[in-house]
Amino acid sequence: MKTVLKISLLAATTLAGTPLYAQSQADAGYEAAADENVIIVTARKKEETLLDAPLAVSVVGEQELDQAGFTDITEITKVTPGAFVEAGGQNTNGFARINSTPRFRGISVLSGNPLQQTASVFLDGVYLSGGVETIGVNELQRVEVIKGPQSALFGRNTFAGAINYVTKDPSKEFRVHLNATAATRDEYSIAAGVEGPIMDGLSFRVGGSYSDKQGHYDNVAVAGQRLGDEQQWSINGTLLIEPSDRFRLKLRASYQEIDDGPAAAVASYGTAYHNYGGFLLNPDGTVDLNDSVQPAPLDGTRTESVYRGQIRMPTAAEIGLNSSFADIQAFRGFLNDARYDPTDAIFDFKYNPTNVDEFGLNLDALRLSAAGSVDLTDNIEFSFLGGYNKENFGFFADFDTSPDASFTGFTARETEDYTIEGRLSGSFLDDSLNISAGASYVDIDIAELGGVANFFSFPIFFDDIFRSTPFTSGAKTLGIFGSIDYEFNDQFSITLEGRYQEDEIRAGDVNAGLATPISPAKITAFLPRATLRYQPTNYTTLYATYSRGNLPGGFNPEVAELDAAQLAELTSKAPGASPVFGEEKLTNYEIGWKQQHPDGIFAFNMAAFYMQRSDEIYTSIVTIADTLPNAPNPLRTVNFVSNGATSDIYGIEFDAALNISENFSMQGSFAYIHSTIASFPEIGGTGDFGDIFGSAADVAGQEAPRFPPITISLGTTYEDNIDAFGDMFDRWFFRTDLFFTGEYYVSNANVARVQPATDVNLRLGLRGESYGLELFATNLFNETAPTTAQNFADTSFGTRTLPGGFFDFSREGSRVGLRDKRQFGIRLSATFK
């Protein structure tokens, strides 16, 4: 009997690919992989295998999620070539399990703003503007990781790729599921679920989970505190309504709460590790510490001091954060002056500086969705979906991530979004012509606040950052889309897809003081994709794809407030500068080859691509005349964002599965991606590169930061029958997984590098129809390379210009995420029918 996996409604015409990780030994037996367990999708209103559909996608199925022990998206993307997620690696004011934005094919993103992300995550086809790292895997049927621009049918923020979580449907049989895990270093989790029929055509599923993990690192700055504590619980419920084979409606609701401790992140800091920039080196190669106190940068070149080489991991004595309740009380002291009133908007946030009493993330999220379809005729279907998500979080963090009592920050955000979509699909001419058309609408509202305070010399509170009113932003996105798929014969077919998209972006206070408001602003685009498929045999698919993606723009309030004469001078020096900067574009050219052996002995996917990122945004500061009467200075500076940079990206992605025997199987993946800056406007600010090498240096040719050019995964499984345990267990297995991440640069300066990392996991256990028992080891060889790194000002005491003086913010270090240490554990599972 075939296993039929229906692609989610929103992704119905975009997801395809050979699901190598979905085809485990148990899924596709050595002899019967090609017949009995072929995974089928209805992506184009007809059943077709994932092999048949011409698109680069990795599918990690329910069984693989369970057997590999994956717990979140950072682990899942280790087996999906071309995708990469840094854990907690995108927030400015401190590390936390938020803003862990997926990255695809070397497309970097340096903003934590949900409206500016280059990739998006969907839950059952519903757009999620909130965090993705906190979504558990217990209720997932599969995860679809789609690479390359998906804007033609997914729409907003799928500039470089998309991830779709597909939740489990309720069973037609009554079942109870239990799953419990315990591991060394005090980590525990439990998940339970009940599902079954209520009546004919109506079934349900209810589940919940709880996990508690103690951090792996002692905090030297706060006695008895660990770094990396994580605790969360969640509940969910699903109703599936199928009164006939022509109508289907799935309703789902979930709620979760997170209460983490201080994140396992620390600065790589200290004067001895500023070996590149304005510092001299001794003959033996060490830093001249005397020179380091008063550096003398080379004129017009190196203007900041940084570290060059692989980032040094801090020692145990250097791993510490100022994250005590006393630090919170000191922070609150700055709020208790005349600037802040109990009626101010910051106190309307669910999590705010007055009610959060511990360092670490506090988060809650409510997610509601409905998805359905109805067959209007034998060959025409109407499908629809709707969703609502609300996420609140707030957390204190040690801003400088060092044991030195320097800076404390607080960040909060409330995100709310709505999604609705309808689609009409039809199949004609004996299924050789498939047509789909639809419309979607997404509305996102974001309110956020943040502030940083320091506790040395005399107190300074950055009131221009932490205001009494929050920052608000949002977007309304309307999309009209369609696709035409025509099969010329059994071998050749062509698919044309397109979306007209209108983004209305808004910012709450950007109009303040402007004679002519600039918010909201509208950006429109047409986003096409064309695919040619050739299938010379039933087991081979070759394809070529052209696609485009877009990333909507934003506002320049400093440009909007200029008078006509000032604007004319600015545009003469910086052509293209305007109150609203435009969209970025990504053009993708891709070819692919998918192959399976007729008897299921092997299968592989291979894709090669070239992408050009154009109209890429950059920041700049230009000096012009100040024409205002009685201006205190005849000149003024204008800070703005504009379009004009370009990047070239090319690469190859490969994944494969091999059934060596009836008992032994292997699977693996490889990706090589090269992403460089091709051109950059002369007036553009080059960020870290310009800060280090000076504004006259040419940034063209620099590699994209924070994306590893090389990633590799390799897994093996040996499984055989066993009869020593009666009916409880009938199989035993041994599994190994290796994940390699190559080194990559921290910033576009290309000086500091994150060292390569190799993780190895082992699993040994027993399986039966109703019970499972497993022993496991994770990070077997105790890899210590950081999980993430951010270029950041080194504010440790040792880098001050003078002892006891102010910090020299031109000295840069790195904030690094600490990898979990080696763990051993046991996992038990049971299913009762």
C-alpha positions in Angstrom: 0.0 0.0 0.0 1.4 3.4 -0.9 2.1 6.0 1.8 0.3 9.2 0.8 1.7 12.5 2.2 -0.3 15.5 1.1 1.6 18.7 0.8 0.1 21.6 2.8 -2.4 23.8 1.0 -0.3 26.9 0.8 2.7 25.0 -0.5 0.6 22.7 -2.7 2.2 23.8 -6.0 5.7 24.5 -4.8 7.1 21.6 -2.7 8.8 18.7 -4.4 12.0 16.7 -4.3 13.2 13.2 -3.4 12.7 12.8 0.4 15.9 10.9 1.1 15.7 11.5 4.8 12.0 10.5 4.7 12.9 7.2 3.2 14.6 5.4 6.1 15.2 1.7 6.3 11.8 1.1 8.0 10.0 3.4 5.5 11.3 1.8 2.3 12.5 -1.8 2.6 15.5 -2.9 0.6 13.4 -4.9 -1.9 10.2 -2.8 -2.0 11.3 0.8 -1.8 10.2 1.5 -5.4 6.7 -0.1 -5.1 5.3 -0.3 -1.6 6.3 2.9 0.2 6.8 5.5 -2.5 5.9 8.8 -1.0 3.2 10.5 -3.0 2.2 14.2 -3.1 -0.8 15.9 -4.7 1.2 19.0 -5.4 -0.3 19.7 -8.8 -3.9 18.3 -8.4 -2.7 14.8 -9.3 -0.7 12.2 -7.5 3.0 12.2 -8.2 6.1 11.1 -6.4 8.5 13.6 -4.9 10.9 12.3 -7.4 8.7 13.6 -10.2 8.4 17.1 -8.9 11.1 19.5 -10.2 12.3 21.6 -7.2 15.1 21.5 -4.6 13.6 20.5 -1.3 14.6 18.3 1.6 11.8 16.5 3.4 12.5 15.2 6.9 9.6 12.8 7.8 8.1 11.9 11.1 10.1 8.7 11.4 13.4 10.4 10.7 12.6 13.2 13.2 12.1 10.5 15.8 14.9 8.2 15.0 17.5 10.9 14.6 16.4 12.6 17.8 15.9 16.0 16.2 14.4 18.5 18.6 14.4 21.9 16.7 15.1 23.5 13.4 18.8 24.1 14.2 19.3 20.3 14.2 17.0 19.6 11.3 18.9 21.9 8.9 22.1 20.0 9.6 20.8 17.3 7.1 19.4 19.8 4.6 22.1 21.0 2.2 21.9 24.7 1.4 20.2 25.7 4.7 21.7 26.9 7.9 20.4 28.2 11.3 22.4 29.8 14.0 20.9 29.1 17.4 19.8 32.4 19.0 22.1 34.3 16.8 20.3 37.3 15.5 19.3 39.5 18.4 21.1 42.8 19.2 20.6 43.1 22.9 21.5 39.5 23.9 21.2 35.9 23.0 17.9 34.1 23.4 15.8 31.4 21.6 14.3 34.0 19.3 15.2 35.4 15.8 17.0 32.2 14.8 16.3 33.0 11.2 16.8 30.3 8.6 19.4 31.2 6.0 19.6 29.7 2.5 22.4 29.5 0.0 24.7 32.1 1.4 22.1 34.8 1.6 23.0 36.7 4.8 20.6 38.8 6.9 21.8 41.1 9.6 18.4 42.3 11.0 16.3 40.7 13.6 13.2 42.5 12.3 10.6 39.9 11.1 9.7 42.2 8.2 13.3 42.1 6.8 14.0 38.4 6.9 15.2 36.6 3.7 13.4 33.4 4.6 10.1 32.5 6.3 8.7 29.6 8.3 5.1 28.3 7.8 3.1 26.0 10.1 0.6 24.0 8.1 1.0 26.6 5.3 0.3 29.5 7.6 2.9 32.3 7.7 4.7 32.7 11.1 6.2 36.1 11.9 7.4 35.0 15.3 10.2 32.8 16.5 10.9 29.4 14.9 13.4 27.8 17.2 10.8 27.3 20.0 8.5 25.1 17.8 8.9 21.5 19.0 8.8 18.4 16.8 6.6 16.1 18.8 3.5 17.0 16.8 5.1 17.2 13.4 4.4 14.8 10.5 7.3 16.2 8.5 9.4 19.3 7.8 9.8 20.6 4.3 12.9 22.7 3.6 12.6 24.4 0.2 15.7 26.2 -1.2 15.9 29.1 -3.6 13.3 31.9 -4.1 9.8 30.8 -3.3 8.1 34.2 -3.8 6.1 33.1 -6.8 3.7 31.1 -4.6 4.7 31.6 -1.0 5.0 35.4 -1.1 6.3 37.5 1.8 9.9 37.0 3.0 10.6 33.8 1.0 13.4 35.7 -0.8 15.9 32.8 -0.5 13.8 29.9 0.8 11.1 28.6 3.0 10.5 26.0 5.7 7.0 24.4 6.2 6.2 22.5 9.3 3.4 20.0 8.7 1.6 18.8 11.8 0.1 15.3 12.3 -3.4 14.5 11.4 -5.6 12.7 14.0 -5.7 8.9 13.6 -8.8 7.0 12.6 -8.0 4.6 15.4 -7.9 5.4 19.1 -4.4 5.7 20.4 -2.4 7.0 23.3 1.2 8.0 22.9 3.9 8.5 25.5 7.5 9.6 25.1 10.0 10.3 27.9 13.7 11.3 27.8 16.3 11.7 30.5 19.9 12.7 29.9 23.0 13.6 31.9 23.5 17.2 32.9 19.9 17.2 34.3 17.8 17.2 31.1 14.3 15.8 31.1 11.4 15.8 28.7 8.0 14.1 28.4 5.3 14.3 25.7 1.9 12.6 25.6 -0.9 12.5 23.1 -4.4 11.1 22.7 -6.1 10.7 19.3 -8.9 8.9 17.6 -12.4 9.1 16.1 -15.3 10.9 17.7 -17.8 9.8 15.1 -17.8 9.0 11.4 -16.0 11.9 9.6 -14.8 13.5 12.8 -11.5 12.7 14.6 -9.4 14.5 17.2 -5.8 14.7 18.5 -4.8 16.3 21.8 -1.2 16.5 23.0 1.2 18.2 25.4 4.8 18.3 26.2 7.2 19.5 28.9 11.0 19.8 28.9 13.5 21.0 31.4 17.2 21.4 30.6 19.9 22.6 32.9 22.6 24.7 31.3 26.0 23.1 30.7 28.2 26.0 31.8 28.8 27.6 35.3 28.5 31.3 35.5 31.6 32.6 37.2 30.0 36.0 37.8 27.0 34.7 39.7 27.6 31.9 42.2 25.4 28.8 41.7 23.9 30.0 38.3 24.2 28.0 35.1 24.2 29.3 31.6 21.8 27.7 29.1 18.9 26.7 31.3 15.8 26.0 29.1 12.3 25.2 30.2 9.1 25.1 28.2 5.6 23.5 28.0 3.0 23.3 25.3 -0.5 22.0 24.6 -2.2 21.5 21.3 -5.4 20.2 19.8 -6.6 19.2 16.4 -9.9 18.4 14.8 -10.2 16.8 11.4 -13.6 17.0 9.7 -14.1 14.7 6.7 -17.8 14.0 6.2 -17.1 12.8 2.7 -14.2 12.2 0.3 -15.0 15.5 -1.3 -14.6 17.8 1.8 -11.8 18.1 4.4 -11.3 20.7 7.2 -8.5 20.6 9.7 -8.7 22.9 12.7 -5.7 23.3 15.1 -4.8 25.3 18.1 -1.6 25.4 20.2 -0.2 27.3 23.1 3.3 27.3 24.6 5.3 29.0 27.3 9.0 29.3 27.7 11.0 30.3 30.9 14.7 30.1 30.1 17.7 31.2 32.1 20.6 33.3 30.9 21.7 32.0 27.5 24.9 30.0 27.1 26.7 32.9 25.3 29.8 34.8 26.2 32.2 37.3 24.7 35.6 36.4 23.3 37.3 39.5 24.7 40.5 41.0 26.0 43.3 43.2 24.6 45.5 40.2 23.9 43.0 39.1 21.3 43.1 42.3 19.3 45.8 41.3 16.9 44.6 43.1 13.7 44.2 46.8 13.3 46.0 49.6 15.0 48.1 47.5 17.2 51.7 46.5 17.0 53.0 42.9 17.3 56.1 41.8 19.2 58.8 39.8 17.3 57.3 36.6 18.8 53.9 37.4 17.3 52.2 38.4 20.5 50.4 41.7 20.9 52.3 44.7 22.2 50.1 45.4 25.2 51.7 48.8 25.8 50.8 49.8 22.2 47.3 48.3 22.8 46.5 50.8 25.4 46.9 53.7 22.9 46.6 52.2 19.4 47.9 54.2 16.5 45.8 53.2 13.4 47.4 53.4 10.0 46.2 56.5 8.2 43.2 55.8 6.0 43.3 52.0 6.4 42.8 50.2 9.7 40.7 52.3 11.9 39.5 49.7 14.4 41.2 46.9 16.3 39.9 43.4 15.8 40.9 39.8 16.0 42.2 38.0 12.9 42.0 34.2 12.7 39.7 31.5 14.2 37.9 32.9 17.2 39.4 31.8 20.5 36.9 30.0 22.8 36.8 31.5 26.3 38.2 29.4 29.2 36.0 28.3 32.0 37.2 31.2 34.1 36.1 33.6 31.4 32.6 32.2 31.0 30.4 34.5 33.0 27.5 37.0 32.7 26.3 39.7 35.1 22.8 38.2 35.4 21.8 38.6 39.0 18.7 40.1 40.5 20.8 43.0 41.7 21.5 43.9 38.1 17.8 43.9 37.4 17.2 46.2 40.4 19.9 48.6 39.2 18.4 48.7 35.7 14.9 49.4 37.2 16.4 52.3 39.1 16.9 54.1 35.8 13.2 53.8 35.1 12.1 55.4 38.3 12.7 59.0 37.4 10.5 61.7 36.0 10.8 60.5 32.4 8.7 57.4 33.0 5.1 57.3 34.3 3.2 54.1 35.2 0.8 55.0 32.4 3.5 54.9 29.7 3.2 52.3 27.0 6.1 50.2 28.1 4.1 49.0 31.0 1.4 47.7 28.6 3.8 45.0 27.4 3.1 41.6 29.0 6.8 41.2 29.7 8.4 44.5 30.7 11.3 45.6 32.9 9.1 45.9 35.9 7.6 42.4 36.0 10.5 40.2 34.7 12.5 39.2 37.7 15.1 36.9 36.2 17.6 37.0 33.3 16.6 34.8 30.3 13.8 34.5 27.9 10.1 34.7 28.9 7.8 33.8 26.0 4.3 32.7 25.2 2.7 32.0 21.9 -0.8 31.2 20.7 -1.3 29.7 17.2 -4.6 29.0 15.5 -5.2 27.7 12.0 -7.8 26.2 9.7 -7.1 24.5 6.4 -9.6 22.8 4.1 -10.5 21.8 0.6 -13.7 20.9 -1.3 -14.0 19.1 -4.6 -16.4 21.2 -6.7 -16.3 18.7 -9.5 -14.3 15.6 -10.3 -11.4 17.8 -11.6 -11.8 21.1 -9.9 -10.9 21.8 -6.2 -11.2 24.9 -4.0 -8.7 25.0 -1.1 -8.5 27.5 1.7 -6.6 28.3 4.8 -6.5 30.9 7.6 -4.3 31.5 10.6 -3.7 33.7 13.6 -0.5 33.9 15.6 0.3 36.0 18.7 3.7 35.9 20.4 5.0 37.9 23.4 8.4 37.8 24.8 10.7 39.8 27.1 14.1 39.2 28.6 17.0 40.7 30.5 20.5 40.0 29.1 24.0 40.9 29.8 24.6 43.1 26.9 28.4 42.8 26.8 28.3 39.0 27.6 31.4 39.2 29.8 32.0 38.8 33.6 32.8 42.6 33.7 29.9 44.6 35.1 29.4 46.8 32.1 26.1 46.8 30.3 22.7 45.3 30.9 19.9 45.2 28.3 16.2 44.5 28.2 14.3 43.5 25.0 10.6 42.9 24.5 8.4 42.3 21.5 4.8 41.6 20.8 3.9 40.2 17.4 0.5 39.5 15.9 -0.3 38.3 12.4 -3.3 37.1 10.4 -3.3 35.0 7.2 -6.0 34.1 4.8 -5.8 32.3 1.4 -8.0 30.8 -1.2 -7.0 28.7 -4.2 -8.9 27.2 -7.2 -7.2 24.3 -8.9 -8.2 22.2 -11.9 -7.0 19.4 -14.1 -7.9 19.1 -17.8 -7.0 17.3 -21.0 -6.6 13.9 -19.3 -4.5 15.4 -16.6 -2.0 16.8 -19.0 -3.0 20.4 -18.1 -3.1 21.6 -14.5 -4.1 25.2 -13.7 -4.2 26.9 -10.3 -5.1 30.4 -9.3 -5.6 32.1 -5.9 -5.1 35.1 -3.6 -3.6 35.6 -0.2 -3.5 38.3 2.4 -1.2 38.7 5.4 -1.3 41.4 8.1 1.5 41.7 10.6 1.7 44.1 13.6 4.9 44.4 15.7 5.5 46.4 18.9 9.0 46.3 20.5 11.0 48.1 23.1 14.6 47.8 24.3 17.2 49.6 26.3 20.7 49.3 27.5 22.2 50.7 30.7 25.8 50.7 32.1 27.0 50.5 35.7 30.4 52.1 35.8 31.8 55.5 36.6 28.6 57.5 36.7 25.4 55.7 35.5 24.2 56.3 31.9 20.9 55.2 30.7 20.4 55.2 26.9 17.1 56.9 26.9 17.2 57.5 23.1 17.1 53.7 22.8 14.8 52.8 25.6 11.9 55.2 25.1 8.7 55.6 27.0 6.9 54.7 23.8 7.6 51.5 21.9 8.7 51.1 18.3 5.8 49.9 16.2 5.9 48.5 12.6 3.9 46.3 10.4 3.0 45.2 6.9 0.0 44.2 4.9 0.7 41.9 2.0 -1.7 41.1 -0.8 -0.8 38.5 -3.3 -2.5 37.2 -6.4 -0.9 34.1 -7.8 -1.3 31.3 -10.3 0.4 28.4 -12.1 0.0 26.5 -15.4 1.6 23.1 -15.7 1.5 21.3 -19.1 2.8 17.9 -20.0 3.7 17.6 -23.7 4.2 13.9 -23.3 5.4 11.3 -20.7 8.8 12.9 -20.7 8.6 16.7 -21.1 6.6 19.2 -19.1 6.7 22.9 -18.4 5.4 24.9 -15.4 4.9 28.6 -15.4 4.1 30.3 -12.0 3.8 33.9 -11.0 2.6 36.2 -8.2 1.6 39.8 -8.2 2.4 41.1 -4.7 1.6 44.4 -3.1 3.4 45.2 0.3 2.1 48.1 2.4 4.8 48.7 5.0 4.3 51.0 8.0 6.3 52.4 10.9 4.5 54.0 13.9 6.5 57.1 14.4 8.4 57.6 11.2 6.1 60.5 10.2 6.8 62.5 13.4 7.8 66.1 12.4 7.4 65.5 8.6 5.3 67.8 6.5 4.5 65.0 4.1 4.0 61.6 5.7 5.9 58.7 4.2 4.3 55.8 6.2 2.6 53.7 5.0 4.3 53.1 1.7 3.5 50.6 -1.0 5.9 48.3 -2.9 4.6 46.2 -5.8 6.3 43.4 -7.6 5.7 40.6 -10.1 7.5 37.4 -9.1 7.8 34.6 -11.7 9.1 31.1 -11.8 9.5 28.9 -14.9 10.5 25.2 -14.8 11.2 22.7 -17.6 11.2 19.0 -16.6 12.6 16.0 -18.5 12.1 12.4 -17.4 13.9 10.0 -19.7 12.9 7.0 -17.4 10.5 6.4 -14.5 13.4 6.8 -12.1 15.1 9.9 -13.5 14.1 13.5 -13.3 16.1 16.4 -14.9 15.0 20.0 -14.5 15.9 23.6 -15.1 14.4 26.5 -13.2 14.4 30.3 -13.4 12.9 32.2 -10.5 12.9 35.6 -8.8 12.4 36.7 -5.3 12.0 40.1 -3.6 12.6 41.6 -0.2 10.4 44.7 0.5 12.1 48.0 1.5 11.7 50.5 4.3 11.9 54.1 5.4 14.5 56.9 5.6 13.0 59.5 7.9 16.1 61.7 7.8 15.7 62.0 4.0 12.0 62.7 4.3 12.6 65.8 6.5 14.9 67.5 4.0 13.7 70.6 2.1 13.9 70.7 -1.7 17.4 72.3 -1.8 18.8 69.8 0.7 17.3 66.8 -1.2 18.7 68.0 -4.4 22.2 68.2 -2.9 21.8 64.8 -1.3 20.7 63.1 -4.6 23.6 64.8 -6.5 26.0 63.1 -4.1 24.0 59.9 -3.6 21.8 59.2 -6.6 18.8 57.0 -5.5 18.6 58.3 -2.0 14.9 58.8 -1.2 12.4 58.8 1.8 11.5 55.1 1.0 14.2 52.6 -0.1 13.1 50.0 -2.5 13.0 46.2 -2.7 16.0 43.8 -3.1 15.8 41.3 -5.9 17.2 37.8 -6.2 17.4 36.0 -9.5 18.0 32.2 -9.4 19.1 29.9 -12.2 19.0 26.2 -11.2 19.5 22.8 -12.7 18.8 19.5 -11.0 19.1 15.8 -11.3 17.1 13.3 -9.2 17.7 9.6 -9.5 16.4 6.4 -7.9 17.4 2.8 -8.5 14.4 0.7 -9.7 14.8 -1.7 -6.7 15.3 1.1 -4.2 19.0 0.4 -3.6 19.9 4.0 -3.9 18.5 7.5 -4.5 20.1 10.9 -4.8 19.3 14.6 -5.5 21.7 17.0 -7.0 21.2 20.7 -7.7 23.5 23.4 -9.0 22.6 27.0 -9.0 23.7 30.6 -9.8 22.0 33.5 -8.1 22.4 37.2 -8.4 21.3 39.5 -5.5 20.7 43.0 -7.0 19.5 46.3 -5.6 21.0 45.1 -2.3 20.5 47.6 0.5 23.4 49.5 2.1 23.7 52.2 4.6 25.4 55.6 4.1 26.1 58.9 5.8 26.4 62.0 3.6 27.2 65.5 4.6 25.2 68.4 3.1 24.5 72.0 3.8 22.1 72.8 6.6 19.7 75.4 5.1 17.6 75.9 8.2 17.6 79.5 9.6 19.8 79.9 12.6 21.2 76.4 12.2 23.9 75.9 14.8 26.1 74.2 12.2 26.4 75.0 8.5 26.6 71.3 7.7 24.4 68.4 8.6 24.7 64.6 8.1 22.0 62.4 6.6 21.9 58.8 7.5 20.0 56.6 5.1 19.5 53.2 3.5 19.6 52.8 -0.3 19.7 50.2 -3.0 22.6 49.5 -5.3 24.9 46.7 -4.1 25.1 43.3 -5.8 26.2 39.8 -4.8 27.1 36.7 -6.8 26.3 33.3 -5.4 26.8 29.9 -6.8 26.8 26.4 -5.4 26.0 22.7 -5.5 23.8 20.7 -3.2 23.8 16.9 -3.0 22.0 14.4 -0.8 21.8 10.6 -1.2 20.5 7.4 0.4 22.0 3.9 0.0 20.5 0.6 1.1 23.6 -1.6 1.3 21.7 -4.6 2.5 18.3 -5.5 4.0 19.8 -4.4 7.4 22.3 -1.7 6.7 21.6 1.7 5.2 23.4 5.0 4.8 22.3 8.6 4.0 24.3 11.8 3.6 24.4 15.3 2.3 26.9 17.8 1.0 26.8 21.5 0.1 29.3 23.9 -1.3 28.2 27.5 -1.6 30.3 30.6 -2.6 28.7 34.0 -1.9 30.7 37.2 -2.6 30.0 40.9 -2.9 30.2 41.7 -6.6 29.8 45.5 -6.5 29.2 48.2 -4.0 28.4 52.0 -4.4 31.3 54.3 -3.6 29.1 56.3 -1.1 27.9 53.2 0.6 28.8 52.4 4.2 30.4 49.0 4.4 29.9 48.3 8.1 32.6 46.3 9.8 34.7 46.2 6.6 34.8 50.0 6.4 35.3 50.4 10.2 38.5 48.3 10.0 40.0 49.1 6.6 38.7 52.6 6.1 36.2 54.1 3.7 38.5 54.1 0.7 39.0 50.3 0.7 37.0 48.3 -1.9 34.6 45.8 -0.3 34.0 43.9 -3.6 35.1 40.4 -3.4 34.5 39.9 0.3 32.7 36.7 1.3 29.2 36.7 2.8 29.4 36.4 6.6 27.7 33.9 8.9 27.1 31.2 6.4 29.4 28.1 6.2 30.5 27.5 2.6 30.8 23.7 3.3 28.4 21.5 5.2 28.4 17.7 5.3 26.2 15.1 7.0 26.5 11.3 7.1 24.3 8.8 8.8 24.3 5.0 9.1 21.7 2.6 10.5 22.0 -1.1 11.2 18.7 -2.8 12.1 17.8 -6.5 12.5 15.2 -8.7 14.1 15.4 -9.9 17.7 13.2 -12.5 19.5 14.6 -12.3 23.0 11.9 -9.9 24.3 8.7 -11.6 23.1 6.1 -9.2 21.8 7.5 -6.1 23.4 10.5 -5.6 21.0 11.0 -7.4 17.7 13.9 -5.3 16.3 17.2 -3.8 17.5 19.1 -1.0 15.9 22.4 1.0 16.0 22.6 4.4 14.4 25.4 7.0 13.9 25.1 10.6 12.7 27.9 12.9 11.8 27.4 16.6 11.1 30.2 18.8 9.8 30.0 22.6 9.5 32.9 24.4 7.8 34.5 27.5 9.1 32.9 30.9 8.1 33.5 34.6 8.7 31.8 36.6 11.4 31.4 39.8 9.4 32.1 41.1 5.9 35.5 42.2 7.1 36.6 38.6 6.6 39.1 38.6 9.4 37.6 36.7 12.4 36.4 33.1 11.6 34.2 30.6 13.4 36.2 27.3 13.5 34.8 24.2 11.8 32.7 21.9 13.9 32.1 18.1 13.9 29.2 16.6 15.9 28.8 12.9 16.3 25.7 11.2 17.8 25.2 7.5 18.6 21.9 5.6 19.2 21.4 2.0 20.3 18.0 0.6 21.0 15.0 -1.8 20.7 11.8 -1.3 18.7 8.4 -3.0 18.7 4.9 -2.3 17.5 4.0 -0.6 20.8 7.2 0.1 22.7 10.6 1.6 22.1 13.8 1.8 24.3 16.9 3.8 23.3 20.3 4.7 24.7 22.0 7.6 23.1 25.1 9.9 23.2 25.1 13.4 21.7 28.3 15.4 20.8 30.2 12.2 21.5 33.7 13.8 21.1 32.8 16.9 23.0 33.1 19.4 20.1 33.6 22.9 21.5 33.3 25.2 18.4 30.8 27.9 18.9 27.2 27.5 17.6 27.1 31.1 16.5 29.2 34.3 16.6 28.5 38.0 16.3 31.0 40.7 15.7 30.5 43.1 18.6 32.3 46.0 20.4 34.6 44.6 23.1 33.5 46.3 26.3 35.5 44.3 28.7 37.4 46.3 31.3 40.8 45.4 29.7 40.0 47.2 26.5 39.3 50.6 28.0 41.4 53.5 26.7 42.6 54.3 30.2 42.2 52.3 33.4 38.9 53.3 34.9 38.0 55.4 31.9 35.4 55.0 29.2 35.3 52.2 26.7 36.9 52.5 23.3 34.1 51.2 21.1 36.4 51.0 18.1 37.8 47.8 19.6 35.8 44.8 18.4 35.5 41.3 19.8 32.9 38.6 19.2 29.9 37.2 21.1 29.8 33.5 20.7 27.2 30.8 21.5 28.5 27.9 23.5 27.8 24.4 22.2 26.2 21.8 24.5 28.7 19.4 25.9 28.6 15.6 25.6 25.5 13.9 27.0 24.3 10.4 27.5 20.7 9.5 27.9 17.8 7.1 27.7 14.5 7.5 25.8 11.3 5.5 26.3 8.2 5.4 24.0 4.9 3.6 24.1 1.8 3.6 22.0 -1.4 2.0 23.3 -4.3 1.1 20.9 
